[in-house]
Amino acid sequence: MSVAVLVTGATGTVGRHVVDGLVRAGASVHALTRTPERAGLPAGVTVFRGDLEDPDTLRTALSGVDRLYLFPVPETAEAVAGMAREAGVRHIVTLSSISAGYNSGDFSGDHHRAVEKAVEASGLEWTHVRPGEFMANVVNWAPAVQDENVVREPFGEAPSVMVHEADIAEVAVEALTGEGHAGAVYSLTGPQVLTKRDQVRTLAEVLDRDIVFEELTPQQARQRWLDRGVPAEVADWLTQPPAEHAVVGPTATEVTGRPARTFAQWVADHRADFAPA
């Protein structure tokens, strides 16, 4: 069955993969981005200028679609879900976070659960895709790896079950194009438990380079985030000791039937990001 989908955050880390997957599935795709002139999306995709922080900019893009992939912006999620209902959308797939299910009251969980609640209250069918930590966060290491062959991070022994952005997108595409996903909550982890030191070793092995891990104190890491312009509440959250949730759980395989991608595969996919400048 052919579907028409609006993808918000269409040029983002996951959004680009969602667009590509929908195109391969034969869906009619509307893509929302703040910068259409730099979108670089596949032929056949209808690109609209818009911003989830300004819901009125979505009206044209919502016309003629019956499913919505929603990037999480809690401040406007209720308004966007209401506009989607008025436009005839039947099903919303939210990009959420595994932290939304922890009931821990942390920054990430509250942020994403607010979006989920707004979507659920809309009266539309919904599916929540809740990935754990993105492998793509490792791109933040690229400048230091390029220039110095070093990674500087806190909590070197903290375990993580990072997930590849392509796996997240494939679950979202399945929920957007298939049947039987209404009311489902898909929590996703990667297929391995890895510490930051493990990740650096894998990075070095795949890139065939000597890369050193230097552990920062939480205070040093917090100051680095603040220097980069990260809001204080986010910096505080980022530099808290990781919660003990590093257990391999459901992976994309359970929805897509395909093996979950490893971190080594992610590094190979992103080799160019770490090439010396």
Backbone as CSV, one residue per row, in Angstrom:
resi,resn,N_x,N_y,N_z,CA_x,CA_y,CA_z,C_x,C_y,C_z
1,MET,0.848,-1.193,0.000,0.000,0.000,0.000,0.879,1.236,0.000
2,SER,0.631,2.154,-0.931,1.410,3.385,-1.000,0.907,4.366,0.052
3,VAL,1.827,5.028,0.719,1.461,6.006,1.732,2.150,7.330,1.413
4,ALA,1.588,8.407,1.953,2.190,9.733,1.831,2.612,10.171,3.217
5,VAL,3.885,10.550,3.353,4.471,10.806,4.669,5.161,12.166,4.676
6,LEU,4.938,12.922,5.757,5.747,14.109,6.014,6.826,13.733,7.010
7,VAL,8.074,13.983,6.635,9.217,13.737,7.520,9.700,15.079,8.047
8,THR,9.560,15.296,9.345,10.131,16.497,9.950,11.567,16.166,10.377
9,GLY,12.390,17.209,10.478,13.807,16.952,10.750,14.436,16.120,9.650
10,ALA,14.035,16.403,8.410,14.372,15.525,7.288,15.838,15.511,6.920
11,THR,16.589,16.518,7.336,18.021,16.536,7.032,18.856,16.205,8.259
12,GLY,18.215,15.684,9.304,18.916,15.339,10.524,19.573,13.975,10.458
13,THR,20.197,13.600,11.558,20.959,12.353,11.637,20.113,11.144,11.278
14,VAL,18.920,11.064,11.828,18.009,9.952,11.529,17.105,10.300,10.354
15,GLY,16.679,11.551,10.279,15.709,11.961,9.265,16.138,11.650,7.853
16,ARG,17.408,11.856,7.530,17.879,11.552,6.170,17.695,10.073,5.844
17,HIS,17.975,9.219,6.809,17.800,7.787,6.582,16.320,7.427,6.445
18,VAL,15.465,8.120,7.204,14.024,7.881,7.078,13.556,8.248,5.673
19,VAL,13.981,9.408,5.196,13.604,9.822,3.838,14.063,8.783,2.817
20,ASP,15.321,8.369,2.909,15.858,7.392,1.951,15.065,6.092,2.000
21,GLY,14.751,5.632,3.213,14.012,4.388,3.350,12.601,4.473,2.797
22,LEU,11.953,5.618,3.006,10.598,5.798,2.466,10.613,5.831,0.950
23,VAL,11.625,6.472,0.379,11.740,6.506,-1.079,11.906,5.087,-1.621
24,ARG,12.769,4.306,-0.982,12.962,2.913,-1.419,11.679,2.107,-1.292
25,ALA,10.847,2.457,-0.297,9.599,1.729,-0.078,8.484,2.177,-1.017
26,GLY,8.742,3.199,-1.821,7.748,3.668,-2.774,6.759,4.656,-2.208
27,ALA,7.037,5.214,-1.037,6.129,6.187,-0.441,6.263,7.546,-1.130
28,SER,5.206,8.331,-1.041,5.255,9.734,-1.448,5.772,10.525,-0.252
29,VAL,6.854,11.282,-0.439,7.539,11.886,0.707,7.533,13.407,0.623
30,HIS,7.038,14.044,1.679,7.219,15.462,1.928,8.315,15.576,2.985
31,ALA,9.261,16.463,2.791,10.381,16.621,3.722,10.425,18.051,4.216
32,LEU,10.467,18.210,5.535,10.502,19.535,6.142,11.913,19.841,6.623
33,THR,12.416,21.010,6.254,13.742,21.435,6.684,13.792,22.949,6.751
34,ARG,14.654,23.461,7.612,14.826,24.902,7.695,15.561,25.455,6.480
35,THR,16.349,24.615,5.805,17.211,25.081,4.710,17.029,24.194,3.470
36,PRO,15.927,24.340,2.746,15.697,23.504,1.562,16.812,23.595,0.530
37,GLU,17.448,24.761,0.440,18.482,24.941,-0.579,19.710,24.079,-0.306
38,ARG,19.855,23.586,0.926,20.992,22.731,1.248,20.569,21.308,1.588
39,ALA,19.329,20.956,1.288,18.793,19.672,1.745,19.494,18.481,1.105
40,GLY,19.703,18.510,-0.194,20.368,17.407,-0.868,19.637,16.087,-0.730
41,LEU,18.321,16.110,-0.798,17.511,14.901,-0.631,17.249,14.238,-1.983
42,PRO,16.815,12.981,-1.987,16.668,12.249,-3.253,15.648,12.888,-4.195
43,ALA,15.833,12.630,-5.464,14.865,13.076,-6.470,13.500,12.492,-6.155
44,GLY,12.464,13.279,-6.395,11.110,12.818,-6.145,10.567,13.229,-4.794
45,VAL,11.440,13.643,-3.897,11.005,14.127,-2.581,10.598,15.595,-2.714
46,THR,9.436,15.942,-2.171,8.982,17.324,-2.178,9.467,18.001,-0.907
47,VAL,10.323,18.990,-1.062,10.973,19.631,0.082,10.259,20.937,0.423
48,PHE,9.971,21.110,1.711,9.289,22.303,2.199,10.163,23.002,3.235
49,ARG,10.138,24.323,3.188,10.800,25.101,4.239,9.877,25.180,5.440
50,GLY,10.398,24.833,6.604,9.581,24.906,7.806,10.411,24.642,9.036
51,ASP,9.810,24.914,10.195,10.512,24.804,11.459,9.511,24.359,12.515
52,LEU,9.791,23.258,13.190,8.882,22.758,14.216,8.706,23.738,15.366
53,GLU,9.620,24.662,15.543,9.448,25.670,16.571,8.415,26.728,16.172
54,ASP,7.997,26.703,14.907,6.966,27.612,14.394,5.934,26.763,13.657
55,PRO,4.980,26.170,14.376,4.056,25.201,13.771,3.331,25.701,12.530
56,ASP,3.058,26.988,12.437,2.341,27.495,11.266,3.084,27.214,9.967
57,THR,4.398,27.026,10.030,5.169,26.765,8.812,4.972,25.340,8.294
58,LEU,4.230,24.514,9.033,4.008,23.125,8.604,2.738,22.953,7.775
59,ARG,1.885,23.957,7.705,0.556,23.764,7.128,0.614,23.247,5.688
60,THR,1.423,23.860,4.867,1.496,23.442,3.470,2.089,22.043,3.363
61,ALA,3.118,21.771,4.139,3.788,20.471,4.070,2.877,19.341,4.515
62,LEU,1.920,19.615,5.416,1.004,18.585,5.913,-0.096,18.245,4.917
63,SER,-0.309,19.084,3.952,-1.397,18.861,2.998,-1.142,17.606,2.166
64,GLY,-2.092,16.701,2.185,-2.016,15.524,1.330,-1.258,14.350,1.910
65,VAL,-0.809,14.423,3.157,-0.107,13.278,3.749,-1.002,12.595,4.772
66,ASP,-0.782,11.294,4.951,-1.584,10.572,5.934,-0.767,10.025,7.096
67,ARG,0.566,10.194,7.018,1.419,9.753,8.123,2.506,10.804,8.355
68,LEU,2.941,10.896,9.605,3.889,11.927,10.006,5.002,11.315,10.835
69,TYR,6.244,11.598,10.439,7.404,11.265,11.265,7.768,12.523,12.018
70,LEU,7.704,12.467,13.347,7.812,13.670,14.158,9.106,13.708,14.948
71,PHE,9.950,14.681,14.632,11.139,14.967,15.416,10.700,15.606,16.733
72,PRO,11.370,15.299,17.870,10.856,15.746,19.172,11.168,17.194,19.525
73,VAL,10.136,18.019,19.509,10.225,19.397,20.006,9.053,19.568,20.966
74,PRO,9.274,19.381,22.278,8.154,19.329,23.214,7.350,20.616,23.292
75,GLU,7.991,21.747,23.059,7.292,23.030,23.199,6.132,23.168,22.219
76,THR,6.208,22.520,21.066,5.165,22.683,20.044,4.488,21.369,19.661
77,ALA,4.824,20.274,20.342,4.315,18.962,19.928,2.788,18.902,19.942
78,GLU,2.164,19.500,20.942,0.703,19.482,21.017,0.089,20.220,19.830
79,ALA,0.634,21.393,19.510,0.109,22.173,18.385,0.323,21.439,17.070
80,VAL,1.491,20.839,16.890,1.775,20.125,15.639,0.876,18.910,15.500
81,ALA,0.679,18.171,16.579,-0.201,17.003,16.513,-1.634,17.417,16.178
82,GLY,-2.073,18.542,16.738,-3.414,19.037,16.422,-3.535,19.441,14.969
83,MET,-2.534,20.098,14.434,-2.537,20.472,13.020,-2.530,19.232,12.135
84,ALA,-1.793,18.220,12.538,-1.754,16.983,11.764,-3.136,16.340,11.710
85,ARG,-3.822,16.323,12.831,-5.172,15.752,12.868,-6.105,16.530,11.940
86,GLU,-6.035,17.851,12.001,-6.892,18.684,11.147,-6.574,18.481,9.669
87,ALA,-5.324,18.174,9.352,-4.911,17.995,7.958,-5.241,16.612,7.411
88,GLY,-5.718,15.708,8.269,-6.085,14.375,7.801,-5.043,13.296,8.031
89,VAL,-3.991,13.630,8.776,-2.990,12.610,9.124,-3.652,11.570,10.018
90,ARG,-3.309,10.296,9.779,-3.911,9.208,10.559,-2.948,8.593,11.573
91,HIS,-1.655,8.708,11.325,-0.679,7.991,12.154,0.572,8.846,12.315
92,ILE,1.038,9.000,13.559,2.265,9.730,13.856,3.286,8.764,14.435
93,VAL,4.473,8.770,13.873,5.595,8.011,14.418,6.565,9.009,15.023
94,THR,6.775,8.907,16.322,7.641,9.867,17.014,9.052,9.308,17.164
95,LEU,10.022,10.175,16.961,11.393,9.862,17.340,11.524,10.252,18.801
96,SER,11.613,9.263,19.666,11.670,9.506,21.100,13.032,9.055,21.628
97,SER,13.080,8.583,22.842,14.318,8.125,23.465,13.997,7.026,24.458
98,ILE,14.909,6.103,24.596,14.725,5.024,25.563,14.583,5.585,26.977
99,SER,15.123,6.783,27.208,15.032,7.405,28.528,13.599,7.789,28.885
100,ALA,12.719,7.893,27.892,11.320,8.226,28.175,10.632,7.144,28.995
101,GLY,11.187,5.952,28.992,10.597,4.858,29.753,11.234,4.605,31.096
102,TYR,12.210,5.422,31.497,12.931,5.158,32.742,12.242,5.709,33.981
103,ASN,11.339,6.671,33.803,10.674,7.320,34.938,11.687,7.878,35.933
104,SER,12.790,8.389,35.409,13.856,8.870,36.273,13.809,10.378,36.488
105,GLY,12.964,11.056,35.726,12.881,12.501,35.862,14.081,13.239,35.320
106,ASP,14.904,12.579,34.463,16.070,13.285,33.946,15.681,14.143,32.747
107,PHE,16.616,14.956,32.298,16.331,15.938,31.248,15.825,15.260,29.987
108,SER,16.533,14.232,29.515,16.163,13.575,28.267,14.809,12.887,28.374
109,GLY,14.586,12.171,29.474,13.322,11.461,29.630,12.133,12.406,29.629
110,ASP,12.242,13.501,30.375,11.149,14.470,30.432,10.899,15.098,29.068
111,HIS,11.974,15.431,28.373,11.889,16.060,27.052,11.102,15.175,26.084
112,HIS,11.461,13.925,26.012,10.840,13.034,25.032,9.460,12.541,25.464
113,ARG,9.274,12.318,26.747,7.962,11.851,27.191,6.908,12.932,26.964
114,ALA,7.293,14.204,27.065,6.336,15.284,26.797,5.815,15.214,25.372
115,VAL,6.687,14.881,24.428,6.260,14.740,23.033,5.350,13.532,22.882
116,GLU,5.721,12.422,23.488,4.883,11.226,23.408,3.476,11.500,23.939
117,LYS,3.393,12.178,25.068,2.079,12.457,25.661,1.231,13.342,24.751
118,ALA,1.863,14.324,24.131,1.124,15.205,23.223,0.580,14.431,22.031
119,VAL,1.366,13.527,21.498,0.932,12.712,20.353,-0.189,11.763,20.773
120,GLU,-0.040,11.132,21.921,-1.075,10.211,22.394,-2.397,10.928,22.630
121,ALA,-2.329,12.178,23.090,-3.551,12.940,23.379,-4.254,13.436,22.120
122,SER,-3.601,13.323,20.973,-4.171,13.849,19.734,-5.345,13.016,19.221
123,GLY,-5.456,11.784,19.675,-6.498,10.895,19.174,-6.108,10.153,17.918
124,LEU,-4.921,10.420,17.377,-4.441,9.733,16.184,-3.732,8.439,16.572
125,GLU,-3.596,7.539,15.607,-2.745,6.380,15.833,-1.306,6.846,16.013
126,TRP,-0.555,6.137,16.833,0.817,6.555,17.092,1.712,5.339,17.294
127,THR,2.998,5.569,17.046,4.063,4.623,17.360,5.233,5.429,17.889
128,HIS,5.821,4.980,18.994,6.990,5.661,19.540,8.231,4.815,19.273
129,VAL,9.232,5.424,18.657,10.522,4.765,18.426,11.494,5.349,19.446
130,ARG,11.962,4.500,20.370,12.770,4.950,21.502,14.191,4.389,21.434
131,PRO,15.072,4.997,20.681,16.454,4.520,20.649,17.216,4.912,21.904
132,GLY,18.251,4.119,22.192,19.206,4.504,23.216,20.220,5.472,22.634
133,GLU,21.398,5.508,23.217,22.430,6.438,22.774,22.784,6.206,21.307
134,PHE,22.871,7.291,20.554,23.205,7.199,19.133,24.701,6.937,18.951
135,MET,25.037,5.991,18.090,26.425,5.872,17.652,26.891,7.181,17.009
136,ALA,25.975,7.877,16.380,26.320,9.115,15.672,26.875,10.190,16.600
137,ASN,26.649,10.072,17.924,27.233,11.044,18.845,28.760,11.047,18.769
138,VAL,29.321,9.934,18.323,30.781,9.814,18.240,31.361,10.762,17.189
139,VAL,30.538,11.266,16.288,31.015,12.267,15.322,31.595,13.480,16.049
140,ASN,31.123,13.732,17.275,31.671,14.851,18.051,33.162,14.673,18.343
141,TRP,33.651,13.444,18.250,35.076,13.200,18.485,35.927,13.527,17.259
142,ALA,35.300,13.727,16.122,36.037,13.811,14.856,37.121,14.886,14.837
143,PRO,36.861,16.133,15.265,37.922,17.139,15.159,39.202,16.751,15.892
144,ALA,39.073,16.226,17.123,40.270,15.851,17.888,40.953,14.632,17.284
145,VAL,40.148,13.721,16.722,40.733,12.544,16.066,41.467,12.982,14.799
146,GLN,40.859,13.858,14.037,41.484,14.347,12.805,42.817,15.039,13.088
147,ASP,42.820,15.900,14.116,43.976,16.760,14.357,45.035,16.136,15.263
148,GLU,44.577,15.310,16.240,45.505,14.850,17.273,45.498,13.346,17.510
149,ASN,44.581,12.621,16.868,44.426,11.184,17.140,44.161,10.937,18.623
150,VAL,43.244,11.738,19.183,42.921,11.609,20.599,41.416,11.772,20.789
151,VAL,40.885,11.105,21.814,39.492,11.277,22.231,39.521,11.663,23.699
152,ARG,38.859,12.777,24.045,38.809,13.247,25.429,37.358,13.250,25.896
153,GLU,37.047,12.378,26.833,35.689,12.229,27.334,35.730,11.802,28.798
154,PRO,34.647,12.052,29.550,34.559,11.513,30.910,34.034,10.075,30.892
155,PHE,34.106,9.416,32.025,33.469,8.111,32.238,33.940,7.059,31.231
156,GLY,35.244,6.844,31.189,35.802,5.918,30.205,35.332,4.493,30.349
157,GLU,34.953,4.077,31.568,34.518,2.694,31.783,33.002,2.550,31.799
158,ALA,32.281,3.633,31.565,30.818,3.555,31.572,30.333,2.777,30.359
159,PRO,29.499,1.754,30.564,29.026,0.954,29.433,27.875,1.621,28.690
160,SER,27.764,1.298,27.416,26.687,1.825,26.580,26.273,0.756,25.566
161,VAL,25.020,0.828,25.138,24.533,-0.057,24.071,24.083,0.826,22.910
162,MET,25.029,1.511,22.313,24.763,2.488,21.269,24.085,1.840,20.060
163,VAL,23.259,2.652,19.382,22.487,2.152,18.245,22.786,2.993,17.003
164,HIS,22.893,2.324,15.869,23.180,2.965,14.583,21.946,3.729,14.108
165,GLU,22.158,4.945,13.624,21.032,5.769,13.161,20.253,5.119,12.028
166,ALA,20.912,4.309,11.208,20.205,3.628,10.120,19.233,2.587,10.659
167,ASP,19.575,1.940,11.783,18.660,0.990,12.403,17.429,1.706,12.963
168,ILE,17.651,2.859,13.592,16.520,3.643,14.108,15.575,4.002,12.968
169,ALA,16.158,4.467,11.870,15.348,4.888,10.721,14.583,3.720,10.124
170,GLU,15.202,2.554,10.051,14.511,1.408,9.452,13.294,0.999,10.274
171,VAL,13.385,1.109,11.588,12.220,0.824,12.430,11.132,1.872,12.179
172,ALA,11.533,3.138,12.087,10.557,4.192,11.818,9.877,3.992,10.468
173,VAL,10.645,3.631,9.457,10.078,3.418,8.122,9.100,2.244,8.143
174,GLU,9.458,1.193,8.865,8.544,0.047,8.979,7.237,0.470,9.623
175,ALA,7.319,1.301,10.673,6.108,1.769,11.345,5.293,2.706,10.469
176,LEU,5.960,3.474,9.612,5.271,4.421,8.741,4.629,3.761,7.534
177,THR,5.174,2.661,7.085,4.693,2.046,5.841,3.959,0.730,6.051
178,GLY,4.161,0.118,7.202,3.545,-1.185,7.448,2.281,-1.072,8.273
179,GLU,1.720,-2.212,8.586,0.515,-2.280,9.409,0.848,-2.980,10.724
180,GLY,-0.017,-2.754,11.725,0.153,-3.437,12.994,1.081,-2.746,13.968
181,HIS,1.431,-1.499,13.704,2.361,-0.800,14.590,1.670,0.247,15.469
182,ALA,0.384,0.447,15.305,-0.326,1.447,16.100,-0.272,1.067,17.575
183,GLY,0.104,2.043,18.412,0.170,1.810,19.845,1.435,1.116,20.304
184,ALA,2.359,0.861,19.389,3.595,0.158,19.749,4.647,1.140,20.254
185,VAL,5.440,0.681,21.207,6.594,1.426,21.703,7.816,0.559,21.443
186,TYR,8.683,1.025,20.561,9.860,0.251,20.177,11.106,0.855,20.824
187,SER,11.535,0.252,21.930,12.789,0.637,22.564,13.914,-0.107,21.862
188,LEU,14.959,0.611,21.489,16.020,0.032,20.671,17.383,0.230,21.315
189,THR,18.152,-0.834,21.365,19.558,-0.719,21.724,20.387,-1.231,20.556
190,GLY,21.688,-1.031,20.662,22.596,-1.676,19.733,22.830,-3.123,20.147
191,PRO,23.626,-3.864,19.376,23.809,-5.287,19.634,24.947,-5.607,20.598
192,GLN,25.649,-4.555,21.128,26.818,-4.796,21.969,26.858,-3.807,23.127
193,VAL,27.411,-4.257,24.244,27.740,-3.352,25.345,29.197,-2.933,25.169
194,LEU,29.433,-1.620,25.063,30.782,-1.095,24.857,31.019,0.087,25.787
195,THR,32.185,0.139,26.410,32.577,1.341,27.144,33.163,2.349,26.159
196,LYS,33.404,3.572,26.639,34.051,4.558,25.763,35.447,4.084,25.353
197,ARG,36.146,3.446,26.276,37.466,2.923,25.913,37.336,1.853,24.829
198,ASP,36.304,0.995,24.928,36.055,0.007,23.869,35.779,0.703,22.534
199,GLN,35.004,1.768,22.591,34.653,2.481,21.362,35.892,3.076,20.705
200,VAL,36.783,3.623,21.519,38.009,4.207,20.968,38.886,3.118,20.363
201,ARG,38.959,1.963,21.024,39.729,0.848,20.458,39.152,0.417,19.111
202,THR,37.824,0.336,19.028,37.187,-0.046,17.766,37.448,0.999,16.693
203,LEU,37.358,2.262,17.076,37.634,3.351,16.135,39.047,3.211,15.579
204,ALA,39.997,2.958,16.454,41.395,2.826,16.025,41.587,1.622,15.111
205,GLU,40.927,0.506,15.454,41.085,-0.710,14.654,40.508,-0.531,13.254
206,VAL,39.307,0.031,13.170,38.661,0.168,11.863,39.386,1.205,11.006
207,LEU,39.829,2.292,11.636,40.530,3.338,10.889,42.006,3.011,10.680
208,ASP,42.486,1.979,11.388,43.897,1.573,11.310,44.812,2.733,11.677
209,ARG,44.514,3.331,12.842,45.307,4.446,13.354,45.490,4.285,14.853
210,ASP,46.534,4.868,15.387,46.759,4.899,16.829,45.980,6.070,17.412
211,ILE,44.923,5.760,18.160,44.074,6.792,18.743,44.077,6.599,20.260
212,VAL,44.366,7.672,20.977,44.529,7.628,22.426,43.251,8.121,23.104
213,PHE,42.886,7.473,24.219,41.775,7.955,25.031,42.319,8.684,26.250
214,GLU,41.872,9.933,26.444,42.224,10.713,27.617,40.950,11.017,28.395
215,GLU,40.900,10.541,29.626,39.671,10.686,30.404,39.602,12.049,31.078
216,LEU,38.486,12.756,30.857,38.227,14.033,31.509,37.494,13.806,32.822
217,THR,37.681,14.711,33.767,36.825,14.705,34.948,35.449,15.236,34.536
218,PRO,34.411,14.919,35.295,33.090,15.489,34.969,33.113,17.009,34.916
219,GLN,33.903,17.628,35.803,33.968,19.089,35.824,34.605,19.630,34.536
220,GLN,35.665,18.979,34.079,36.293,19.396,32.819,35.328,19.231,31.650
221,ALA,34.592,18.117,31.635,33.652,17.871,30.544,32.528,18.898,30.556
222,ARG,32.017,19.222,31.753,30.943,20.201,31.856,31.392,21.554,31.319
223,GLN,32.613,21.960,31.692,33.103,23.249,31.224,33.263,23.256,29.710
224,ARG,33.680,22.129,29.154,33.820,22.049,27.699,32.469,22.239,27.017
225,TRP,31.432,21.595,27.548,30.098,21.761,26.962,29.636,23.207,27.072
226,LEU,29.868,23.820,28.234,29.464,25.220,28.404,30.207,26.123,27.425
227,ASP,31.491,25.874,27.219,32.277,26.666,26.277,31.758,26.526,24.852
228,ARG,31.114,25.398,24.557,30.557,25.181,23.227,29.152,25.748,23.084
229,GLY,28.649,26.389,24.149,27.340,27.017,24.070,26.181,26.135,24.479
230,VAL,26.473,24.966,25.065,25.406,24.076,25.524,24.755,24.686,26.770
231,PRO,23.411,24.729,26.844,22.757,25.266,28.047,23.194,24.521,29.299
232,ALA,23.225,25.227,30.417,23.745,24.653,31.663,22.994,23.399,32.081
233,GLU,21.648,23.391,31.927,20.897,22.209,32.364,21.240,20.988,31.518
234,VAL,21.537,21.212,30.240,21.934,20.095,29.381,23.356,19.648,29.733
235,ALA,24.238,20.609,29.972,25.613,20.267,30.357,25.623,19.482,31.667
236,ASP,24.772,19.879,32.603,24.686,19.153,33.873,24.245,17.709,33.644
237,TRP,23.259,17.539,32.768,22.762,16.188,32.479,23.817,15.347,31.769
238,LEU,24.516,15.943,30.806,25.514,15.207,30.037,26.679,14.728,30.899
239,THR,26.950,15.426,31.989,28.114,15.083,32.800,27.728,14.400,34.107
240,GLN,26.502,13.877,34.179,26.138,13.014,35.299,26.651,11.605,35.023
241,PRO,27.015,10.863,36.063,27.397,9.461,35.838,26.271,8.715,35.127
242,PRO,26.573,7.966,34.083,25.525,7.262,33.332,24.737,6.303,34.215
243,ALA,23.438,6.238,33.973,22.584,5.295,34.696,22.915,3.869,34.272
244,GLU,22.558,2.930,35.123,22.874,1.530,34.839,21.794,0.911,33.943
245,HIS,21.785,1.296,32.687,20.815,0.748,31.742,21.517,0.095,30.554
246,ALA,22.799,-0.225,30.704,23.574,-0.729,29.572,23.425,-2.246,29.441
247,VAL,22.262,-2.638,28.972,21.969,-4.050,28.727,21.436,-4.154,27.307
248,VAL,21.948,-5.107,26.550,21.418,-5.297,25.200,19.963,-5.727,25.318
249,GLY,19.085,-4.908,24.759,17.658,-5.201,24.811,17.131,-5.479,23.427
250,PRO,15.898,-5.084,23.164,15.377,-5.256,21.808,16.194,-4.437,20.824
251,THR,16.513,-5.002,19.699,17.209,-4.271,18.642,16.274,-4.142,17.445
252,ALA,16.746,-3.441,16.439,15.940,-3.241,15.231,15.554,-4.554,14.573
253,THR,16.322,-5.595,14.819,16.054,-6.903,14.208,14.633,-7.369,14.474
254,GLU,14.120,-7.100,15.659,12.803,-7.608,16.030,11.684,-6.967,15.209
255,VAL,11.933,-5.784,14.653,10.933,-5.122,13.819,11.232,-5.321,12.337
256,THR,12.505,-5.234,11.971,12.876,-5.254,10.552,13.263,-6.636,10.040
257,GLY,13.665,-7.523,10.949,14.137,-8.833,10.526,15.565,-8.845,10.024
258,ARG,16.245,-7.692,10.110,17.631,-7.579,9.654,18.561,-7.426,10.850
259,PRO,19.798,-7.933,10.746,20.721,-7.830,11.885,20.985,-6.376,12.267
260,ALA,21.053,-6.123,13.565,21.397,-4.781,14.034,22.853,-4.487,13.706
261,ARG,23.121,-3.265,13.313,24.462,-2.868,12.906,25.368,-2.676,14.127
262,THR,26.608,-3.105,14.013,27.583,-2.972,15.083,28.245,-1.599,15.048
263,PHE,28.968,-1.278,16.121,29.699,-0.022,16.146,30.823,-0.028,15.113
264,ALA,31.449,-1.174,14.910,32.500,-1.251,13.882,31.927,-0.912,12.511
265,GLN,30.709,-1.359,12.243,30.089,-1.020,10.967,29.806,0.472,10.888
266,TRP,29.377,1.052,12.015,29.128,2.500,12.020,30.417,3.258,11.682
267,VAL,31.521,2.867,12.309,32.793,3.552,12.033,33.142,3.428,10.555
268,ALA,32.965,2.239,9.990,33.253,2.051,8.567,32.359,2.942,7.712
269,ASP,31.092,3.077,8.095,30.161,3.926,7.352,30.560,5.399,7.422
270,HIS,31.254,5.783,8.504,31.586,7.197,8.740,33.093,7.449,8.647
271,ARG,33.787,6.587,7.975,35.240,6.700,7.882,35.678,8.103,7.439
272,ALA,34.959,8.676,6.485,35.360,9.980,5.956,35.288,11.084,7.001
273,ASP,34.416,10.932,8.004,34.293,11.958,9.030,35.550,12.104,9.872
274,PHE,36.352,11.035,9.934,37.523,11.032,10.820,38.834,11.155,10.046
275,ALA,38.740,11.320,8.734,39.954,11.444,7.923,40.731,12.690,8.334
276,PRO,42.052,12.619,8.380,42.840,13.804,8.744,42.469,15.007,7.884
277,ALA,42.393,16.156,8.504,41.987,17.369,7.774,43.027,17.692,6.705
